Amino acid sequence: MSQGMGLAEAASGADPATGLQAARELRELAERLEALQVHNARRHGWSWQEIAFFLGVSKQAVHKKYAGGKS
């Protein structure tokens, strides 16, 4: 968690280069965490609709992004 906090601090700092790099790293981390939890939810029997609800997207969007044999 301290790595995430460090990235959040860097992303909100005054140096644009550091801030943009940190923002990119946070986005990549969020993508990995989302994929991990979608896979976890599917293993626990969750429907695409349930996952979509918690991600705040449509069922179609989450299915299109993750159904390709990954979950």
N, C-alpha and C positions, 0 to 999 in steps of 0.2 A: 504494500500500500504506500510506503514511503516513496517509491519510484513514481507512482502516479501523482502523489502530492508534489513532488519535485517538478514533474512535467507540467502540472497545472500552474505552479508558480512561474515557471519559465515561460509558459504560453501567455501569461498575463503581464509579463515584464515589459520594460521600455524598449529593449533591443529587438527590432523587427526580425532579424535573422534568427536569433535564438527563439523568439516567440513563434515564428512560423514553423521552425523545425520541431519544436515541442508540440505544436498543434497537430502537425502531421503524425508524430509518434503517438499522440493520444488517440487520433482517429484510427490508426492501425491497431492499437491495443483494443479499442472499443469493438472493432470488426472481429478480432480474434475472440474476444469474450462473448460477443453475440453468437458467433458460430458455435462455440463451445456449449453455450446454454441452450441453443436451439437443438443441438444434437442430444444434450442431456434430457431436455423436455420430451423429445421424440422417443428416447429409450424408456422414459417413464410413461409412455402411452398418451401423451398430450396430442390433441388434434392440431392441425395447421391453424384452425380458427382460434383456438386458445392461445397459441404462441403469438399469432398476429395481434390479438387483443393487447397482450402485455408489451409488445414492441411498438404498438401504435401505428400499425400498417395494415393493409388489406391481407386477407388470407391468400389471395393470388400472388401478391408481392413476395410474401415470405416463402410460399411454396416454390415460386420461380427461382428465388435466390438459393434455396437450400435443398430442394428435393432431388437434385441431380445425383442421386446415389450416395450423398454424404450423410443423410439422416434417414 
